[in-house]
Amino acid sequence: MKNLYKSLANFQQEVPTIHKATQGFGYTYADLTAIYKVINPLMKKNGLGFTQLLQNNQMVTIVFHIESGETIESKTDIPMNVQLKGMNDFQVMGSAITYLRRYSLSSVLGLVTDKDTDAGGEQVSKPVIAEKEVLSNDRFDKAVEKIRNKEYTIDELKAKFKLNAAQEGALLLINL
């Protein structure tokens, strides 16, 4: 693999950021044509080639060293049953394939082809959800007694404690 890695490293040192202001929904990116125009001469110069195949609902991107035949491969699942407004199934599939070709090629070659906005958003912390306490059978029996006496509700019990299947079943009997 030393030939492939050496050529790929040389390619990566030469390839510029490829950014064409093609507009997406709130972002910009380089389309496949813009990417090919930049990478093809540099790949040829460094003895590299690539192919992208569709196999078993996957996009397979293979980068190869022309003289040695050494290869690296990347596989990406193609999402199925996706619906996009105003598009039939074939248009959706074509769009998905083009998208995956662009991003899988960019990934395997180490290209920068869009404006990096991942770190640009404001970070939002997720609330910490406390693990519910497991309710012992003795405490459950006492809770059922309070529920029957209308001192406690089933909803309050479920909100506060983690119940096992037998306890859940017993609560169903209370509601009958």
KOLDREN-824179 format. One line per 5 residues: number of its first residue (from 1); their letters; for each residue x negated, y negated, z of N, C-alpha, C. Coordinates in nm, 3 decimals. Atoms other than C-alpha are relative to their C-alpha. Example, Ala and Ser with C-alpha at 12.3 -4.5 7.8 and 13.67 -1.06 7.14 Angstrom:
2
1	AS	-0.089,0.119,0.000,-1.230,0.450,0.780,-0.090,-0.120,0.000 ~ 0.082,0.119,-0.006,-1.367,0.106,0.714,0.077,-0.109,0.073
END
This chain:
176
1	MKNLY	-0.081,0.120,0.000,0.000,0.000,0.000,-0.085,-0.126,0.000 ~ 0.085,0.119,-0.012,-0.303,-0.227,0.023,0.008,-0.090,-0.124 ~ -0.010,0.081,0.122,-0.268,-0.340,-0.341,0.127,-0.084,0.001 ~ -0.128,0.070,-0.004,0.097,-0.430,-0.301,-0.002,-0.111,0.104 ~ 0.001,0.101,-0.107,0.047,-0.610,0.028,-0.092,-0.117,-0.032
6	KSLAN	0.093,0.108,0.037,-0.252,-0.806,-0.101,0.064,-0.091,-0.105 ~ -0.066,0.080,0.104,-0.062,-0.917,-0.412,0.119,-0.077,0.054 ~ -0.115,0.067,-0.060,0.250,-0.997,-0.210,-0.044,-0.117,0.087 ~ 0.052,0.110,-0.083,0.047,-1.205,0.035,-0.048,-0.116,-0.087 ~ 0.044,0.106,0.092,-0.115,-1.396,-0.253,0.120,-0.073,-0.061
11	FQQEV	-0.123,0.058,0.054,0.229,-1.450,-0.408,0.063,-0.096,0.102 ~ -0.064,0.081,-0.105,0.367,-1.582,-0.077,-0.078,-0.128,0.030 ~ 0.080,0.121,-0.020,0.077,-1.828,-0.047,0.024,-0.103,-0.111 ~ -0.019,0.088,0.115,0.158,-1.970,-0.389,0.144,-0.048,-0.018 ~ -0.140,0.033,0.028,0.537,-1.971,-0.396,0.046,-0.118,0.088
16	PTIHK	-0.050,0.113,-0.079,0.691,-2.303,-0.293,0.137,0.029,0.059 ~ -0.139,-0.006,-0.043,1.015,-2.358,-0.107,0.085,-0.022,-0.124 ~ -0.086,0.010,0.119,1.283,-2.304,-0.368,0.135,-0.051,0.048 ~ -0.126,0.056,-0.047,1.569,-2.536,-0.303,0.064,-0.083,-0.109 ~ -0.080,0.073,0.096,1.820,-2.643,-0.558,0.129,-0.034,0.073
21	ATQGF	-0.115,0.044,-0.079,2.109,-2.839,-0.417,0.133,0.054,-0.051 ~ -0.127,-0.061,0.033,2.379,-2.592,-0.519,0.084,-0.004,0.128 ~ -0.084,0.018,-0.118,2.668,-2.663,-0.285,0.081,0.124,0.033 ~ -0.087,-0.104,-0.052,2.835,-2.399,-0.073,0.099,-0.067,0.093 ~ -0.091,0.057,-0.099,3.084,-2.449,0.207,-0.080,-0.055,0.116
26	GYTYA	0.074,0.064,-0.109,2.886,-2.693,0.421,-0.150,0.029,-0.001 ~ 0.144,-0.026,0.007,2.539,-2.583,0.303,-0.044,-0.009,-0.146 ~ 0.054,-0.003,0.136,2.309,-2.592,0.001,-0.096,0.117,-0.011 ~ 0.087,-0.116,0.021,2.107,-2.311,-0.155,-0.052,-0.001,-0.144 ~ 0.052,-0.019,0.136,1.905,-2.206,-0.460,0.074,0.117,-0.062
31	DLTAI	-0.067,-0.111,0.067,2.098,-1.996,-0.710,-0.104,0.093,-0.061 ~ 0.092,-0.101,0.055,1.948,-1.687,-0.877,-0.085,-0.056,-0.114 ~ 0.076,0.056,0.112,1.847,-1.880,-1.190,-0.116,-0.084,0.049 ~ 0.106,0.085,-0.055,1.649,-2.133,-0.986,-0.109,0.086,0.065 ~ 0.097,-0.089,-0.064,1.482,-1.852,-0.788,-0.086,0.069,-0.107
36	YKVIN	0.073,-0.069,0.105,1.387,-1.657,-1.103,-0.100,-0.091,-0.071 ~ 0.088,0.094,0.070,1.240,-1.966,-1.271,-0.130,-0.023,0.077 ~ 0.119,0.024,-0.082,1.000,-2.012,-0.980,-0.079,0.129,0.021 ~ 0.075,-0.121,-0.040,0.912,-1.652,-0.886,-0.055,0.081,-0.115 ~ 0.045,-0.090,0.108,0.880,-1.477,-1.223,-0.144,-0.027,-0.046
41	PLMKK	0.140,0.021,0.040,0.557,-1.650,-1.336,-0.100,0.036,0.111 ~ 0.091,-0.031,-0.111,0.402,-1.610,-0.989,-0.008,0.150,0.025 ~ 0.004,-0.145,-0.016,0.500,-1.244,-0.968,-0.087,0.061,-0.109 ~ 0.082,-0.050,0.111,0.347,-1.180,-1.311,-0.148,-0.025,0.027 ~ 0.138,0.037,-0.031,0.028,-1.363,-1.207,-0.061,0.093,0.105
46	NGLGF	0.049,-0.083,-0.110,0.001,-1.142,-0.896,0.025,0.150,-0.022 ~ -0.017,-0.142,0.032,0.084,-0.814,-1.070,0.118,0.064,0.070 ~ -0.117,-0.050,-0.070,0.424,-0.777,-0.908,0.123,0.001,-0.090 ~ -0.129,-0.004,0.066,0.768,-0.685,-1.033,0.105,0.040,0.101 ~ -0.107,-0.044,-0.089,1.106,-0.608,-0.882,0.117,0.050,-0.083
51	TQLLQ	-0.126,-0.042,0.058,1.432,-0.438,-0.960,0.102,0.005,0.112 ~ -0.109,-0.006,-0.097,1.769,-0.444,-0.788,0.106,0.095,-0.054 ~ -0.090,-0.106,0.043,1.993,-0.140,-0.808,0.121,0.008,0.091 ~ -0.119,-0.030,-0.079,2.344,-0.055,-0.693,0.004,0.150,0.021 ~ -0.003,-0.142,-0.032,2.349,0.280,-0.513,0.089,0.021,0.121
56	NNQMV	-0.086,-0.038,-0.113,2.628,0.420,-0.295,0.041,-0.118,0.086 ~ -0.047,0.119,-0.072,2.776,0.083,-0.196,-0.113,-0.076,0.069 ~ 0.114,0.075,-0.052,2.430,-0.060,-0.132,-0.071,-0.073,-0.113 ~ 0.092,0.071,0.090,2.209,-0.319,-0.300,-0.139,0.046,0.042 ~ 0.136,-0.046,-0.027,1.860,-0.166,-0.323,-0.095,-0.091,-0.076
61	TIVFH	0.098,0.089,0.061,1.583,-0.418,-0.386,-0.137,0.065,0.015 ~ 0.132,-0.064,0.000,1.247,-0.268,-0.484,-0.100,-0.098,-0.059 ~ 0.111,0.081,0.049,0.931,-0.476,-0.515,-0.115,0.097,-0.024 ~ 0.107,-0.095,0.032,0.645,-0.296,-0.688,-0.125,-0.071,-0.050 ~ 0.128,0.044,0.052,0.278,-0.346,-0.766,-0.017,0.071,-0.134
66	IESGE	-0.003,-0.054,0.135,0.249,-0.295,-1.141,-0.110,0.104,-0.024 ~ 0.112,-0.092,0.029,-0.095,-0.127,-1.157,0.000,0.123,0.088 ~ 0.011,-0.114,-0.092,-0.082,0.094,-0.848,0.131,0.078,0.013 ~ -0.129,-0.067,-0.018,0.289,0.176,-0.848,0.051,-0.002,0.143 ~ -0.044,0.010,-0.140,0.311,0.097,-0.475,0.129,-0.082,0.007
71	TIESK	-0.129,0.068,-0.010,0.659,-0.011,-0.368,0.040,-0.025,0.145 ~ -0.074,0.018,-0.125,0.855,-0.157,-0.081,0.146,-0.016,-0.040 ~ -0.141,-0.007,0.033,1.229,-0.122,-0.066,0.084,-0.056,0.115 ~ -0.094,0.053,-0.099,1.513,-0.298,0.111,0.140,0.039,-0.043 ~ -0.138,-0.040,0.030,1.870,-0.167,0.131,0.096,-0.085,0.083
76	TDIPM	-0.102,0.081,-0.066,2.173,-0.379,0.212,0.136,0.055,-0.036 ~ -0.136,-0.048,0.025,2.528,-0.251,0.252,0.083,-0.109,-0.067 ~ -0.092,0.092,0.066,2.783,-0.412,0.023,0.133,0.010,0.072 ~ -0.128,-0.006,-0.071,3.093,-0.505,0.224,0.113,0.041,-0.095 ~ -0.113,-0.047,0.080,3.407,-0.332,0.096,0.130,-0.059,0.052
81	NVQLK	-0.135,0.046,-0.035,3.772,-0.437,0.098,0.004,-0.145,0.047 ~ 0.001,0.142,-0.032,3.693,-0.808,0.118,0.098,-0.070,-0.093 ~ -0.096,0.077,0.079,3.964,-1.046,-0.002,-0.044,-0.145,0.002 ~ 0.030,0.141,0.010,3.885,-1.395,-0.128,0.113,-0.067,-0.076 ~ -0.113,0.071,0.058,4.155,-1.645,-0.212,-0.026,-0.032,-0.148
86	GMNDF	0.008,0.032,0.142,4.218,-1.675,-0.587,-0.090,0.091,-0.081 ~ 0.090,-0.090,0.073,3.990,-1.384,-0.683,0.056,0.142,0.001 ~ -0.038,-0.141,0.002,4.070,-1.032,-0.799,-0.116,0.084,0.055 ~ 0.101,-0.088,-0.062,3.875,-0.730,-0.668,-0.133,-0.001,-0.075 ~ 0.123,0.000,0.078,3.623,-0.739,-0.955,-0.079,-0.130,0.019
91	QVMGS	0.066,0.129,-0.023,3.550,-1.109,-0.903,-0.064,-0.003,0.138 ~ 0.054,-0.006,-0.136,3.502,-1.051,-0.531,-0.127,0.085,0.002 ~ 0.117,-0.088,0.005,3.263,-0.762,-0.601,-0.117,-0.069,-0.070 ~ 0.106,0.072,0.072,3.067,-0.969,-0.855,-0.063,-0.108,0.086 ~ 0.049,0.105,-0.089,3.038,-1.254,-0.607,-0.087,0.060,0.110
96	AITYL	0.077,-0.067,-0.107,2.919,-1.016,-0.333,-0.135,0.049,-0.053 ~ 0.125,-0.053,0.057,2.659,-0.857,-0.562,-0.098,-0.114,-0.026 ~ 0.087,0.115,0.026,2.521,-1.195,-0.671,-0.057,-0.054,0.131 ~ 0.042,0.050,-0.132,2.505,-1.312,-0.308,-0.108,0.092,0.058 ~ 0.096,-0.095,-0.057,2.327,-0.995,-0.196,-0.129,0.006,-0.080
101	RRYSL	0.122,0.004,0.082,2.084,-1.007,-0.490,-0.087,-0.116,0.043 ~ 0.073,0.122,-0.037,1.984,-1.360,-0.394,-0.065,0.015,0.138 ~ 0.053,-0.005,-0.136,1.944,-1.297,-0.022,-0.091,0.120,0.025 ~ 0.090,-0.113,-0.022,1.790,-0.950,-0.036,-0.134,-0.023,-0.068 ~ 0.125,0.032,0.068,1.532,-1.066,-0.292,-0.078,-0.105,0.079
106	SSVLG	0.065,0.105,-0.081,1.458,-1.377,-0.085,-0.062,0.060,0.126 ~ 0.049,-0.061,-0.123,1.418,-1.163,0.225,-0.123,0.086,-0.024 ~ 0.112,-0.092,0.023,1.189,-0.896,0.080,-0.125,-0.073,-0.049 ~ 0.116,0.076,0.048,0.967,-1.158,-0.089,-0.045,-0.109,0.097 ~ 0.034,0.105,-0.097,0.966,-1.397,0.209,0.023,-0.140,-0.054
111	LVTDK	-0.028,0.130,0.061,1.121,-1.684,0.013,0.086,-0.088,0.091 ~ -0.090,0.097,-0.063,1.279,-1.999,0.153,0.083,-0.059,-0.112 ~ -0.086,0.040,0.112,1.579,-2.068,-0.071,0.121,-0.082,0.041 ~ -0.110,0.085,-0.042,1.820,-2.266,0.139,-0.045,-0.089,0.113 ~ 0.033,0.090,-0.108,1.820,-2.546,0.388,0.025,0.072,0.131
116	DTDAG	-0.012,-0.071,-0.126,1.757,-2.397,0.731,0.083,-0.082,0.097 ~ -0.089,0.072,-0.092,2.054,-2.509,0.937,0.035,0.085,0.121 ~ -0.033,-0.089,-0.111,2.062,-2.216,1.178,-0.025,-0.063,0.136 ~ 0.033,0.059,-0.129,1.897,-2.415,1.456,0.057,-0.141,0.014 ~ -0.050,0.137,-0.001,2.076,-2.739,1.370,0.125,-0.021,0.082
121	GEQVS	-0.125,0.015,-0.074,2.398,-2.668,1.556,-0.025,-0.016,0.148 ~ 0.009,0.015,-0.145,2.466,-2.748,1.915,0.022,0.135,0.064 ~ -0.010,-0.130,-0.065,2.412,-2.449,2.135,0.114,-0.002,0.101 ~ -0.113,-0.012,-0.091,2.720,-2.336,2.322,-0.025,0.123,0.085 ~ 0.021,-0.115,-0.085,2.679,-2.116,2.623,0.130,0.076,0.016
126	KPVIA	-0.117,-0.085,-0.016,2.914,-1.823,2.651,0.027,0.018,0.149 ~ -0.030,-0.019,-0.142,3.097,-1.790,2.981,-0.040,0.141,0.043 ~ 0.037,-0.129,-0.055,2.969,-1.510,3.197,0.127,0.066,0.054 ~ -0.119,-0.072,-0.043,3.241,-1.254,3.243,-0.043,0.101,0.105 ~ 0.037,-0.089,-0.109,3.213,-1.081,3.577,0.063,0.138,-0.022
131	EKEVL	-0.050,-0.136,0.010,3.251,-0.705,3.575,0.104,0.021,0.110 ~ -0.107,-0.024,-0.098,3.574,-0.603,3.746,-0.042,0.111,0.095 ~ 0.028,-0.099,-0.103,3.545,-0.409,4.067,0.086,0.124,-0.025 ~ -0.074,-0.124,0.012,3.645,-0.042,4.044,0.081,0.018,0.127 ~ -0.091,-0.011,-0.115,3.943,0.017,4.269,0.005,0.144,0.048
136	SNDRF	-0.005,-0.135,-0.057,3.919,0.316,4.502,0.147,0.043,0.012 ~ -0.138,-0.050,-0.009,4.226,0.540,4.533,0.069,-0.046,0.128 ~ -0.062,0.049,-0.124,4.283,0.435,4.897,0.048,-0.143,-0.016 ~ -0.039,0.141,0.021,4.284,0.067,4.805,0.112,-0.010,-0.103 ~ -0.106,0.000,0.100,4.500,0.144,4.501,0.134,0.033,0.066
141	DKAVE	-0.125,-0.037,-0.069,4.761,0.315,4.722,0.054,-0.116,0.083 ~ -0.043,0.117,-0.079,4.769,0.008,4.949,0.054,-0.110,-0.092 ~ -0.046,0.100,0.096,4.805,-0.219,4.645,0.138,0.037,-0.054 ~ -0.131,-0.045,0.049,5.096,-0.008,4.514,0.107,-0.030,0.104 ~ -0.095,0.029,-0.108,5.267,-0.044,4.852,0.035,-0.148,0.001
146	KIRNK	-0.025,0.144,0.004,5.228,-0.424,4.834,0.082,-0.040,-0.124 ~ -0.077,0.028,0.121,5.361,-0.423,4.476,0.146,0.038,0.021 ~ -0.139,-0.044,-0.027,5.669,-0.228,4.584,0.071,-0.093,0.097 ~ -0.057,0.094,-0.098,5.722,-0.475,4.871,0.004,-0.143,-0.056 ~ -0.001,0.130,0.069,5.694,-0.763,4.618,-0.099,-0.101,0.061
151	EYTID	0.104,0.087,-0.056,5.384,-0.900,4.798,-0.114,-0.022,-0.100 ~ 0.109,-0.001,0.097,5.159,-0.841,4.495,0.058,0.044,-0.133 ~ -0.053,-0.041,0.130,5.210,-0.797,4.121,-0.099,0.091,-0.072 ~ 0.085,-0.087,0.082,5.079,-0.545,3.870,-0.100,-0.084,-0.079 ~ 0.091,0.087,0.076,4.934,-0.829,3.662,-0.115,-0.050,0.086
156	ELKAK	0.107,0.045,-0.090,4.739,-0.960,3.962,-0.100,0.113,0.025 ~ 0.085,-0.115,-0.024,4.605,-0.610,4.029,-0.090,0.027,-0.121 ~ 0.077,-0.028,0.120,4.496,-0.557,3.667,-0.102,-0.110,-0.030 ~ 0.092,0.111,0.025,4.335,-0.901,3.648,-0.122,0.009,0.090 ~ 0.107,0.000,-0.099,4.123,-0.838,3.955,-0.084,0.129,0.002
161	FKLNA	0.067,-0.129,-0.015,4.034,-0.466,3.938,-0.001,0.082,-0.128 ~ 0.009,-0.096,0.109,3.922,-0.203,3.690,0.069,0.127,0.048 ~ -0.078,-0.116,-0.040,4.169,0.085,3.702,-0.038,0.121,-0.085 ~ 0.023,-0.121,0.078,4.114,0.445,3.599,0.130,0.045,-0.065 ~ -0.117,-0.044,0.077,4.355,0.637,3.375,0.114,0.045,0.091
166	AQEGA	-0.104,-0.046,-0.093,4.542,0.798,3.666,0.070,-0.119,0.066 ~ -0.058,0.119,-0.062,4.592,0.458,3.830,0.089,-0.076,-0.099 ~ -0.081,0.066,0.106,4.717,0.307,3.502,0.133,0.076,-0.015 ~ -0.120,-0.082,0.014,4.964,0.598,3.473,0.095,-0.020,0.117 ~ -0.083,0.022,-0.119,5.086,0.546,3.830,0.072,-0.134,-0.008
171	LLLIN	-0.063,0.132,0.014,5.154,0.178,3.753,0.119,0.005,-0.096 ~ -0.111,-0.014,0.095,5.373,0.280,3.459,0.124,0.057,0.070 ~ -0.112,-0.059,-0.074,5.588,0.486,3.697,0.069,-0.103,0.090 ~ -0.058,0.105,-0.086,5.639,0.183,3.922,0.100,-0.084,-0.080 ~ -0.085,0.085,0.084,5.792,-0.010,3.631,0.129,0.070,-0.044
176	L	-0.120,-0.072,0.044,6.051,0.265,3.559,0.119,-0.020,0.087
END
